């Protein structure tokens, strides 16, 4: 099976779209598929990581002056670094003479117009979306967010399109499901021992630094450990490292963590962005305080809070909200309830489920 992914990573876009596509590509490759990535060379692209993971990457030129800025729809057109027409032509050229089995598009700046233009170059087309805000011309659509249903895409996809909705289809690396099965029931601590801070792969505004400053005004156990995780392209790594060294608790900054599942399994609470990492936390029953860093993260934070699996906190009042939460007299009981609710949201086997749909369609 020949699969091509059209997605991007960038300082503006973040890394989540590409990382979840890489997770699916790794699974498909394991099953014998050939996977390639077509990515525009935005500042902060991850074409090197694609190669490290054993997939071919094709770079499209980055030309911000040619972007569809302010030209609706879609609302995120400026993120493409080209007009959709130019991107369709460039992607077609990147495919060469091939007619691939699957073309997978994961990009808020692409919609049914781009997909229709690429239809002749693929046997089937899949879209990964989170927004349900624009039409798509696809055979399979994945929206892994909590509370989503096929009804949210009624009238936005062809009648024959199969819609996979909800976190049971979340694209998580296999170690999350494996570790979930091996973990004993989480201990019920009377106190907070290990805190994880992760504001996404890029964090261009250094919300990580804001959170560390907020924690400085909180009361934590003297032996509490803090682990900060950042991506290789995060611009504030050096500043955060210096800031972490000044905290009164043992604070470890890690960049490009290869063992995120085992790290999460060792933590009692996470403070992080309300992005796709939310489903990793849920899989391992890790309670979280969620900071909304982009509009598309608001529904995730709201849904997880409504489910009792996390608590949303506002960036503008981060210090006060962290202090209030961490100083709760019933913190241990609150974390216990959040763990139970989080673990019920996804079992971590979504990647295998989605891969099965692609393989079954191709067969």
C-alpha positions as CSV (number, residue, x, y, z in Angstrom):
1,X,0.0,0.0,0.0
2,X,1.3,3.4,-1.0
3,X,0.4,6.3,1.3
4,X,1.2,10.0,1.0
5,X,0.6,12.5,3.8
6,X,0.1,16.2,3.2
7,X,0.7,18.0,6.5
8,X,3.0,20.6,8.0
9,X,4.8,21.5,11.1
10,X,5.8,25.1,11.8
11,X,6.5,27.6,14.6
12,X,3.0,29.1,13.8
13,X,1.2,25.8,13.3
14,X,2.9,23.7,15.9
15,X,3.9,20.1,15.6
16,X,0.7,18.2,16.5
17,X,-0.6,17.6,13.0
18,X,2.7,16.1,11.7
19,X,3.3,14.1,14.8
20,X,-0.1,12.3,14.7
21,X,0.5,11.6,11.0
22,X,3.9,10.2,11.8
23,X,2.3,7.9,14.3
24,X,-0.1,6.6,11.7
25,X,2.7,6.3,9.2
26,X,4.8,4.3,11.6
27,X,2.0,1.8,12.1
28,X,1.2,1.5,8.4
29,X,4.9,1.0,7.6
30,X,5.0,-1.8,10.2
31,X,2.1,-3.4,8.3
32,X,4.1,-3.2,5.0
33,X,3.0,0.2,3.6
34,X,5.2,2.7,1.9
35,X,4.7,6.1,3.4
36,X,5.8,9.5,2.2
37,X,5.3,13.1,3.4
38,X,4.8,16.2,1.4
39,X,5.5,19.2,3.7
40,X,6.1,22.9,3.1
41,X,9.4,24.1,4.5
42,X,7.9,26.5,7.0
43,X,10.2,27.9,9.8
44,X,10.2,25.1,12.3
45,X,9.4,22.3,9.9
46,X,10.3,18.7,10.9
47,X,11.4,17.2,7.6
48,X,14.5,15.9,9.5
49,X,12.4,14.0,12.0
50,X,10.4,12.4,9.1
51,X,13.7,11.1,7.7
52,X,14.8,9.9,11.2
53,X,11.6,7.9,11.4
54,X,12.4,6.1,8.1
55,X,9.9,7.9,5.8
56,X,10.6,9.9,2.7
57,X,9.9,13.6,2.9
58,X,9.3,16.0,0.0
59,X,9.8,19.7,0.7
60,X,7.6,22.3,-0.9
61,X,9.1,25.9,-1.0
62,X,8.0,28.3,1.7
63,X,6.7,31.6,0.3
64,X,4.7,33.5,2.9
65,X,4.0,36.3,0.4
66,X,2.0,33.8,-1.7
67,X,-0.3,32.7,1.2
68,X,-4.1,33.0,1.1
69,X,-4.1,35.6,3.9
70,X,-7.6,36.8,4.7
71,X,-9.2,34.8,1.9
72,X,-12.0,32.7,3.3
73,X,-12.7,29.9,3.3
74,X,-11.0,28.2,5.1
75,X,-10.3,30.3,8.1
76,X,-6.7,29.1,8.4
77,X,-5.7,29.7,4.8
78,X,-2.7,31.8,5.7
79,X,-1.1,28.8,7.4
80,X,-0.5,27.1,4.0
81,X,2.4,29.3,2.8
82,X,0.8,29.3,-0.7
83,X,-2.6,29.5,-2.4
84,X,-4.5,26.3,-2.3
85,X,-4.2,26.1,-6.1
86,X,-0.5,26.4,-6.0
87,X,-0.3,23.8,-3.2
88,X,-2.4,21.4,-5.2
89,X,-0.1,21.8,-8.2
90,X,3.0,21.4,-6.1
91,X,1.6,18.3,-4.4
92,X,0.6,16.8,-7.7
93,X,4.1,17.4,-9.0
94,X,5.6,15.9,-5.9
95,X,3.7,12.7,-6.5
96,X,5.3,12.3,-9.9
97,X,3.6,9.7,-12.1
98,X,2.3,7.7,-9.1
99,X,-1.4,7.2,-8.3
100,X,-1.2,6.4,-4.7
101,X,-3.5,4.2,-2.7
102,X,-4.2,6.8,0.0
103,X,-3.6,10.5,0.2
104,X,-4.0,11.7,3.8
105,X,-4.5,15.5,4.3
106,X,-4.1,16.9,7.8
107,X,-4.1,20.7,7.4
108,X,-6.6,23.4,8.5
109,X,-5.8,25.4,5.4
110,X,-7.1,22.7,3.0
111,X,-10.6,21.9,2.1
112,X,-12.8,20.2,-0.6
113,X,-11.4,22.3,-3.4
114,X,-7.8,21.1,-2.9
115,X,-9.0,17.5,-2.2
116,X,-11.0,17.4,-5.5
117,X,-8.0,18.6,-7.4
118,X,-5.9,15.8,-6.0
119,X,-8.6,13.1,-6.5
120,X,-7.2,11.9,-9.8
121,X,-3.8,11.1,-8.1
122,X,-5.1,8.7,-5.4
123,X,-7.4,5.8,-5.2
124,X,-8.8,7.0,-1.8
125,X,-8.5,10.2,0.2
126,X,-8.5,10.6,4.0
127,X,-8.8,13.8,6.0
128,X,-7.8,14.4,9.6
129,X,-9.7,17.3,11.1
130,X,-10.6,18.9,14.4
131,X,-12.7,21.8,13.4
132,X,-15.8,20.6,11.4
133,X,-15.8,24.1,9.9
134,X,-15.4,23.5,6.1
135,X,-16.4,21.0,3.4
136,X,-14.3,18.0,2.5
137,X,-14.2,15.7,-0.5
138,X,-12.9,12.5,1.1
139,X,-13.6,8.8,1.6
140,X,-12.6,8.6,5.2
141,X,-12.5,11.4,7.9
142,X,-11.0,11.2,11.3
143,X,-11.8,13.7,14.1
144,X,-10.4,12.3,17.4
145,X,-11.9,14.9,19.7
146,X,-14.1,14.1,22.7
147,X,-17.7,14.8,22.0
148,X,-17.4,14.6,18.2
149,X,-19.8,12.5,16.1
150,X,-20.5,11.8,12.5
151,X,-23.4,14.2,12.7
152,X,-20.9,17.2,13.1
153,X,-19.8,16.5,9.5
154,X,-23.3,16.0,8.0
155,X,-23.4,18.1,4.8
156,X,-19.6,18.7,4.9
157,X,-18.5,15.3,3.5
158,X,-19.9,13.0,0.8
159,X,-22.7,10.8,1.8
160,X,-20.5,7.7,1.4
161,X,-17.7,9.1,3.5
162,X,-16.9,7.1,6.6
163,X,-16.4,9.3,9.7
164,X,-14.3,8.1,12.6
165,X,-15.1,10.3,15.6
166,X,-13.9,10.5,19.2
167,X,-10.8,9.7,21.2
168,X,-11.1,5.9,20.8
169,X,-9.7,6.7,17.4
170,X,-6.9,9.0,18.7
171,X,-3.6,8.5,16.9
172,X,-1.4,7.5,19.8
173,X,2.0,5.7,19.6
174,X,1.7,2.0,20.5
175,X,3.7,2.3,23.8
176,X,0.7,4.1,25.4
177,X,-1.6,1.2,25.0
178,X,1.1,-1.2,26.0
179,X,2.0,0.7,29.2
180,X,-1.7,1.3,30.0
181,X,-2.1,-2.5,30.2
182,X,1.0,-3.0,32.3
183,X,0.3,-0.2,34.8
184,X,-1.2,-1.3,38.1
185,X,-4.0,0.8,39.5
186,X,-2.5,4.2,40.1
187,X,-1.4,4.8,43.6
188,X,-3.6,7.3,45.6
189,X,-1.1,9.8,46.9
190,X,-2.0,12.1,49.7
191,X,0.4,14.6,48.2
192,X,1.9,15.7,44.9
193,X,5.2,14.0,44.1
194,X,5.9,14.5,40.4
195,X,4.5,17.3,38.2
196,X,4.8,17.3,34.4
197,X,4.8,20.6,32.4
198,X,4.4,20.4,28.6
199,X,3.0,23.3,26.5
200,X,3.4,21.6,23.1
201,X,6.2,21.0,20.7
202,X,6.9,24.7,19.9
203,X,5.4,27.0,22.5
204,X,6.4,30.2,20.5
205,X,5.1,32.5,23.3
206,X,6.9,30.7,26.1
207,X,3.9,29.9,28.1
208,X,6.2,27.3,29.7
209,X,8.0,30.2,31.3
210,X,4.8,31.7,32.5
211,X,3.8,28.4,34.1
212,X,7.1,28.1,35.9
213,X,6.8,31.6,37.2
214,X,3.3,30.8,38.4
215,X,4.5,27.7,40.1
216,X,7.1,29.7,42.0
217,X,4.2,31.3,43.9
218,X,2.6,28.0,44.8
219,X,3.1,25.7,47.8
220,X,4.4,22.3,46.7
221,X,6.0,19.6,48.8
222,X,9.8,20.2,49.4
223,X,10.6,16.9,47.6
224,X,8.2,17.5,44.6
225,X,9.9,17.0,41.3
226,X,9.0,19.0,38.2
227,X,9.7,17.7,34.6
228,X,9.5,20.2,31.8
229,X,9.2,18.9,28.2
230,X,9.8,21.0,25.1
231,X,10.3,20.3,21.4
232,X,13.6,20.8,19.5
233,X,12.2,23.9,17.8
234,X,10.9,25.6,20.8
235,X,12.6,29.1,20.8
236,X,12.7,29.6,24.6
237,X,14.6,26.4,25.5
238,X,17.6,28.3,26.9
239,X,15.5,30.8,28.9
240,X,13.4,28.0,30.4
241,X,16.5,26.1,31.3
242,X,17.9,29.1,33.2
243,X,14.5,29.7,34.9
244,X,14.2,26.0,35.9
245,X,17.5,26.2,37.7
246,X,16.2,28.9,40.0
247,X,13.2,27.0,41.2
248,X,13.2,25.6,44.8
249,X,12.2,22.1,43.6
250,X,14.2,19.7,41.5
251,X,13.3,20.7,38.0
252,X,14.5,18.8,34.9
253,X,14.1,20.2,31.4
254,X,14.0,17.5,28.7
255,X,14.0,18.2,24.9
256,X,12.5,15.8,22.4
257,X,11.6,13.1,25.0
258,X,11.6,9.7,23.4
259,X,9.8,8.0,26.3
260,X,6.8,10.2,26.9
261,X,4.5,7.4,27.9
262,X,6.8,6.2,30.7
263,X,7.3,9.7,31.8
264,X,3.6,10.4,32.0
265,X,3.0,7.1,33.9
266,X,5.4,8.4,36.6
267,X,3.7,11.7,37.1
268,X,0.8,12.7,39.4
269,X,-0.4,15.8,37.5
270,X,0.3,17.5,34.2
271,X,0.1,21.1,33.3
272,X,-0.1,21.5,29.6
273,X,-1.7,22.7,26.4
274,X,-5.1,21.4,25.5
275,X,-3.9,19.8,22.2
276,X,-3.5,16.3,20.9
277,X,-1.3,15.3,23.9
278,X,-4.5,15.4,25.9
279,X,-5.4,11.9,24.6
280,X,-2.0,10.5,25.7
281,X,-2.6,11.8,29.2
282,X,-6.1,10.3,29.2
283,X,-4.8,6.9,28.0
284,X,-2.5,6.7,31.1
285,X,-5.0,8.2,33.5
286,X,-2.9,11.4,34.1
287,X,-4.9,14.3,35.6
288,X,-4.3,17.6,33.9
289,X,-4.6,21.3,34.2
290,X,-5.2,22.5,30.6
291,X,-4.1,25.9,29.2
292,X,-5.9,26.8,26.0
293,X,-3.2,28.2,23.6
294,X,-5.2,28.1,20.3
295,X,-8.9,28.4,19.4
296,X,-9.1,24.8,18.3
297,X,-8.0,23.7,21.8
298,X,-11.0,25.3,23.5
299,X,-13.4,22.5,22.7
300,X,-10.9,19.9,23.9
301,X,-10.4,21.7,27.2
302,X,-14.1,22.2,27.7
303,X,-15.0,18.6,26.9
304,X,-12.4,17.1,29.2
305,X,-13.4,19.4,32.0
306,X,-17.1,18.5,31.5
307,X,-16.0,14.8,31.6
308,X,-14.2,15.4,34.9
309,X,-10.8,14.3,33.4
310,X,-9.1,17.7,33.6
311,X,-9.6,21.3,34.6
312,X,-9.2,24.2,32.2
313,X,-7.3,27.2,33.4
314,X,-7.0,30.6,31.7
315,X,-3.6,31.8,30.6
316,X,-4.5,35.3,31.9
317,X,-5.1,34.0,35.4
318,X,-2.7,31.1,35.4
319,X,-0.9,32.0,38.6
320,X,-4.0,32.4,40.7
321,X,-5.7,29.3,39.3
322,X,-2.6,27.1,39.8
323,X,-2.3,28.3,43.4
324,X,-5.9,27.7,44.2
325,X,-5.9,24.2,42.7
326,X,-2.6,23.0,44.2
327,X,-3.5,24.3,47.7
328,X,-6.8,22.4,47.8
329,X,-7.1,20.4,51.0
330,X,-8.7,17.6,49.1
331,X,-6.1,17.5,46.3
332,X,-5.5,13.8,46.6
333,X,-9.1,12.9,46.2
334,X,-9.5,15.4,43.3
335,X,-6.6,13.7,41.5
336,X,-8.1,10.3,42.1
337,X,-11.4,11.2,40.5
338,X,-9.7,12.9,37.6
339,X,-7.5,9.8,36.9
340,X,-10.6,7.5,36.8
341,X,-12.4,9.8,34.4
342,X,-9.4,10.4,32.2
343,X,-8.6,6.7,31.8
344,X,-12.2,6.0,30.6
345,X,-11.8,8.3,27.6
346,X,-9.5,6.3,25.4
347,X,-7.7,3.0,25.6
348,X,-4.8,4.1,23.3
349,X,-5.6,1.7,20.5
350,X,-6.9,4.3,18.0
351,X,-4.0,4.1,15.7
352,X,-4.6,0.4,15.1
353,X,-8.2,1.0,14.5
354,X,-7.6,3.7,11.9
355,X,-4.9,1.7,10.2
356,X,-7.4,-1.1,9.9
357,X,-9.8,1.1,8.1
358,X,-7.1,2.2,5.6
359,X,-6.0,-1.4,5.0
360,X,-9.5,-2.7,4.6
361,X,-10.4,0.0,2.1
362,X,-7.3,-0.7,0.0
363,X,-8.0,-4.4,0.0
